[in-house]
Amino acid sequence: MINTTYQIIRTIRPRQWLKNLSVFAAAVFSGNVLVPSVFTMGVKAFIAFCFISSGVYLVNDIIDAPKDRLHPIKKNRPIASGKLSPVLAWLVASAFIFGSIFFSITNIGTYFTVALIAYILMQLFYSLWIRNVIILDSLIVATGFVIRVFAGGFATSNSLSSWLILTTIGLSLLLAFGKRRSEKTILRRHAIPTEADEEKTTRKTLKHYPDSLLDSMISMSASFTIISYALFAFQTSSDKVSQTLKSILPSILSSPKWMMVTIPFIIYGVARYLYVIYEKEEGESPERVLLNDMPLLLTVVMWGGVVMSIIYMIPALT
C-alpha cells in the first residue's frame, strides 16, 4: 500500500505544480492579490489546476507507456516500469479530473470551469494526436500556460494586460522549444535514434525537428519574451510617487517607471535558461531546472521580491 501510494505520488508529479502558480499572475499585477477574497479564489484556482494537471499526467503516462519503455529516463516511470497498475492509474486520473471540475463548478465559477475543461480537452487531444505533429505540439504545450493565466484572471475577477499575455506566450514557447531541444540532446547522449523507424522512436516529432529549426525558434522566443516584458513593464508602471520618495529622489526621477527595474532580471533569467539548455544540456523538465539551477532560482526569487515591493510596498509609502 505504501509503495503504491508512493508510485501514484511520483506519477502525479507534485514538482510540476509550480507551473500552476501562474494563475496568480492577473491578481498580482493588478495589485489585488493581498485582498483576502481575491487570494482565496487564487488558491482555489491553484488547487483545481493541480488536480487537473495531475490527472492529465496519469492519462499521459498510460498512453505513453509503450514508448516510454524505449526512453533512457522515462522507462523508469511507474506505469512504464510496471510499478503502477494502469487500471489504478485510470481510476485515480478519473477522480482527479472529474473532482477538479466539480470543485471548480461549486467553488469558483463558470468561466474558470470552461477554461479548465478547455485545458483538459486540449491536453487529451495533445496526448492522442497533436504530440505527433511538428511545431504544433510545442504550440499546444505553450497554450497550456496561457490558459492558466487566463483562468486565474477569471477566478479572481482581475483583468489581464495584453503585454502580460504576450510575455506569457513568449516564455511558454521558449520553455516548449527548449524542452524539445533538451529531449534530442538526451537521446543523442544515450545513443537512442531519433530518425529510426517509428517503432523504435520514443517521440515521432523529434526526428522531424532539425537542430537549426529548434535553435531558431528558441532564439526567436527568447527575444520575443524580453521585448514583450520590457513593454509590459513600461506600460504597467505607475507614475504615482509618494511625497516621501519625491523628497529624496532627483527631479529627473520624480515620475519613474519602477517596473522597468525588473527587466534586467528577465534578461539574465532568459540568458541563464539558454545556458542551461546549450551548455549544461538540461531543460527537458523546466521545473527541475528551476529548482536545481541555483542562479536561475535566485533570479526568479529576486524578481518576485522586487515586483511585489514595487506593486505593494512603494505605493504604501507616505
Secondary structure, 3 states (H helix, E strand, C coil): CHHHHHHHHHHHCHHHHHHHHHHHHHHHHCCCCCCHHHHHHHHHHHHHHHHHHHHHHHHHHHHHHHHHCCCCCHHHCCCCCCCCCHHHHHHHHHHHHHHHHHHHHHHCCHHHHHHHHHHHHHHHHHHHCHHHCCCHHHHHHHHHHHHHHHHHHHHHCCCCCHHHHHHHHHHHHHHHHHHHHHHHHHHHHCCCCCCCCHHHCCCHHHHHCCHHHHHHHHHHHHHHHHHHHHHHHHHHCCCCCCHHHHHHCCHHHCCCCHHHHHHHHHHHHHHHHHHHHHCCCCCCCHHHHHHHCHHHHHHHHHHHHHHHHHHHHHHHCC
